[in-house]
Amino acid sequence: MKKGIWLTLATASALALSGCVYSDVRVPLSSEFHGTRVVSKSGAASVHSVAWLVAWGDAGLQRAAVNGGLETLEYADRSYLNILFGAYMRNTTVVYGH
């Protein structure tokens, strides 16, 4: 009985640590930062997906810029949220500019 409990806990820990149960990651959309200015305004736009069946939203650069009231874009990030093997997913584009 104890061996089964330890095996279950080890499996659950491995899944949680590998990002299968929950992950929230942000990555830059560019790797060229030479001459990039630091800015204080940003905007975001997201696409959502539930149960691998339905998806909605607009995560485009233009939608994110409009949402943040930006006229000039300096750089952008992409954020990925994944819960329970993709049962819920959110992909967000975050733009920074003036």
Backbone bond lengths (Angstrom), bond angles and torsions (degrees), N, CA, C in turn:
res aa  C-N    CA-C-N  psi(-1)  N-CA   C-N-CA  omega(-1)  CA-C   N-CA-C  phi
1 M - - - 1.458 - - 1.524 110.67 -
2 K 1.351 117.25 -44.72 1.459 120.65 -179.38 1.526 111.17 -64.00
3 K 1.331 116.16 -36.79 1.460 119.99 179.97 1.530 110.77 -62.91
4 G 1.315 117.72 -38.67 1.459 122.39 178.26 1.516 112.09 -65.55
5 I 1.321 116.57 -39.57 1.468 121.02 178.73 1.523 109.88 -65.59
6 W 1.337 117.35 -45.14 1.462 121.08 179.70 1.528 111.22 -64.60
7 L 1.316 116.51 -38.16 1.461 120.01 178.41 1.530 110.73 -65.74
8 T 1.319 117.09 -41.04 1.461 121.67 177.48 1.526 111.21 -63.52
9 L 1.328 116.67 -44.53 1.466 120.77 178.77 1.522 111.26 -64.66
10 A 1.320 117.08 -41.17 1.463 120.79 179.67 1.527 110.61 -64.79
11 T 1.327 117.17 -42.01 1.465 121.03 178.66 1.523 111.02 -64.71
12 A 1.330 116.97 -45.50 1.465 121.00 178.99 1.529 110.82 -61.91
13 S 1.323 117.49 -40.54 1.465 121.11 178.81 1.522 111.02 -65.30
14 A 1.326 116.53 -42.85 1.468 120.14 -179.89 1.524 111.04 -62.88
15 L 1.325 117.28 -41.31 1.456 120.55 178.82 1.523 111.51 -66.14
16 A 1.335 116.70 -42.97 1.466 120.71 -179.39 1.521 110.73 -66.22
17 L 1.321 117.56 -40.90 1.455 120.54 -177.52 1.523 112.49 -73.66
18 S 1.305 118.11 -25.11 1.461 120.50 -179.04 1.527 112.48 -85.30
19 G 1.311 118.67 -6.65 1.454 121.79 178.66 1.510 114.07 91.72
20 C 1.330 118.42 7.09 1.466 120.28 179.66 1.525 111.54 -73.40
21 V 1.315 117.37 -34.69 1.458 121.05 -178.42 1.526 110.29 -85.23
22 Y 1.348 116.85 -41.81 1.470 120.34 -179.27 1.522 108.58 -153.28
23 S 1.314 116.20 131.78 1.463 120.76 170.74 1.519 108.94 -147.33
24 D 1.317 115.45 143.40 1.463 122.79 178.13 1.521 106.40 -141.81
25 V 1.331 116.98 105.64 1.456 122.69 -171.17 1.523 109.44 -127.92
26 R 1.333 116.15 140.01 1.463 121.10 174.65 1.526 108.12 -122.37
27 V 1.331 116.14 131.13 1.463 122.00 -179.53 1.526 109.55 -131.75
28 P 1.337 117.69 148.44 1.462 119.99 177.35 1.525 110.81 -74.80
29 L 1.329 116.81 149.29 1.460 120.97 176.73 1.526 111.90 -85.58
30 S 1.312 117.58 -7.06 1.460 121.32 179.87 1.523 108.82 -135.04
31 S 1.301 116.02 153.98 1.465 119.82 175.07 1.527 111.15 -113.58
32 E 1.319 116.69 5.14 1.466 122.17 179.27 1.528 108.61 -105.13
33 F 1.332 116.32 107.25 1.461 120.50 -175.97 1.526 112.34 -115.97
34 H 1.317 117.83 4.72 1.454 121.00 179.04 1.528 109.27 -63.81
35 G 1.313 116.35 123.37 1.460 120.58 179.01 1.524 114.62 83.10
36 T 1.324 117.51 4.63 1.465 120.24 179.37 1.528 109.53 -74.52
37 R 1.317 115.87 129.89 1.463 120.84 179.72 1.518 110.73 -88.54
38 V 1.315 116.47 149.38 1.457 121.96 174.77 1.526 107.65 -81.03
39 V 1.321 116.11 130.13 1.455 121.37 -178.10 1.521 109.80 -126.54
40 S 1.337 115.97 163.45 1.465 119.62 -177.46 1.528 113.15 -112.12
41 K 1.338 118.52 -12.10 1.465 120.62 179.85 1.520 110.50 -97.47
42 S 1.322 115.06 144.23 1.466 119.40 176.98 1.523 109.54 -148.12
43 G 1.308 114.43 162.71 1.455 121.75 175.80 1.515 108.95 -144.05
44 A 1.321 116.62 155.07 1.462 120.89 -177.39 1.523 110.48 -137.52
45 A 1.319 115.10 151.18 1.461 122.05 175.41 1.526 107.64 -145.95
46 S 1.340 116.79 142.63 1.467 120.44 -171.83 1.523 113.15 -131.25
47 V 1.324 113.74 155.88 1.452 124.08 169.13 1.524 106.22 -118.97
48 H 1.337 117.06 133.69 1.462 122.46 -179.33 1.524 109.41 -116.74
49 S 1.325 115.41 150.59 1.456 121.15 176.90 1.521 108.49 -142.15
50 V 1.338 116.43 136.81 1.464 121.29 -179.17 1.523 109.66 -127.11
51 A 1.293 115.33 131.13 1.470 123.85 172.56 1.519 113.04 55.24
52 W 1.316 117.99 30.01 1.462 123.57 177.70 1.529 112.38 58.24
53 L 1.338 118.06 13.68 1.459 121.41 -174.46 1.518 113.98 -113.53
54 V 1.321 116.92 -41.07 1.459 120.55 -176.03 1.526 109.92 -126.63
55 A 1.313 115.20 146.30 1.466 121.21 177.00 1.521 108.27 -143.14
56 W 1.326 115.60 148.16 1.458 120.02 179.21 1.528 109.10 -153.45
57 G 1.314 115.89 157.53 1.458 121.91 175.11 1.513 112.84 120.11
58 D 1.315 115.04 177.57 1.459 123.87 179.76 1.519 106.79 -140.81
59 A 1.310 117.86 109.83 1.455 122.16 -179.00 1.526 111.73 -105.59
60 G 1.310 116.81 28.26 1.457 121.12 -179.38 1.520 112.53 -75.72
61 L 1.321 115.06 159.57 1.460 120.61 178.81 1.523 111.46 -60.89
62 Q 1.316 117.18 -40.97 1.460 120.55 -178.55 1.528 110.78 -64.01
63 R 1.318 118.69 -44.74 1.470 121.89 179.39 1.524 109.69 -62.17
64 A 1.328 118.21 -42.20 1.467 121.29 179.27 1.526 110.70 -64.06
65 A 1.339 117.19 -40.58 1.467 120.75 178.85 1.519 110.94 -65.11
66 V 1.328 117.33 -42.99 1.469 121.36 178.00 1.526 109.88 -62.51
67 N 1.337 117.31 -43.99 1.468 120.82 -179.86 1.517 112.29 -62.14
68 G 1.336 118.09 -30.47 1.458 121.61 179.17 1.517 114.16 -95.66
69 G 1.332 117.06 -0.78 1.462 120.53 -178.44 1.520 112.52 66.76
70 L 1.326 117.64 33.58 1.462 121.83 -177.53 1.523 111.02 -94.29
71 E 1.323 115.96 142.63 1.456 121.35 174.83 1.514 111.19 -107.32
72 T 1.336 117.19 -28.99 1.464 122.62 179.94 1.518 108.98 -126.56
73 L 1.333 116.82 130.11 1.463 121.34 179.33 1.526 109.98 -100.25
74 E 1.321 115.87 135.40 1.465 121.44 177.16 1.527 111.15 -101.98
75 Y 1.324 117.46 -45.41 1.457 121.52 179.38 1.513 109.26 -160.28
76 A 1.331 116.41 170.11 1.466 121.07 -176.37 1.524 110.55 -145.21
77 D 1.312 115.04 152.61 1.463 123.31 175.42 1.518 108.74 -122.47
78 R 1.310 115.82 162.49 1.467 121.86 173.63 1.515 107.16 -126.30
79 S 1.319 116.93 131.46 1.459 123.10 -179.83 1.519 108.84 -115.72
80 Y 1.322 116.30 133.25 1.468 122.51 -179.06 1.534 108.93 -121.05
81 L 1.319 116.73 122.19 1.467 122.65 174.54 1.521 107.14 -115.11
82 N 1.322 116.40 127.56 1.457 122.52 -177.58 1.531 108.17 -133.81
83 I 1.321 117.19 123.59 1.460 121.57 -179.96 1.519 109.25 -123.85
84 L 1.303 115.51 130.78 1.468 124.63 174.14 1.529 112.17 54.19
85 F 1.345 115.10 65.14 1.467 122.51 175.96 1.527 112.71 59.08
86 G 1.320 118.28 25.20 1.454 121.36 179.11 1.517 114.70 93.86
87 A 1.326 118.09 8.80 1.468 119.90 176.75 1.529 110.01 -58.89
88 Y 1.340 116.62 -34.18 1.461 121.00 169.69 1.525 106.91 -131.45
89 M 1.323 116.24 129.85 1.456 121.16 176.75 1.523 109.66 -133.78
90 R 1.334 114.55 144.49 1.463 120.61 173.86 1.527 107.10 -136.13
91 N 1.316 116.53 124.80 1.460 122.87 174.78 1.521 107.53 -113.01
92 T 1.311 116.37 121.93 1.467 121.28 -174.90 1.522 110.59 -121.89
93 T 1.310 115.51 134.09 1.465 121.60 171.98 1.524 107.15 -100.43
94 V 1.317 116.12 127.37 1.476 121.89 178.32 1.517 106.96 -117.39
95 V 1.327 116.51 122.91 1.463 121.58 179.40 1.530 109.57 -112.75
96 Y 1.324 115.58 150.36 1.456 122.18 -179.52 1.514 108.45 -127.50
97 G 1.309 116.47 139.48 1.466 119.28 -178.98 1.506 113.01 178.98
98 H 1.326 113.89 -150.26 1.480 121.87 -175.89 1.512 109.68 -120.19
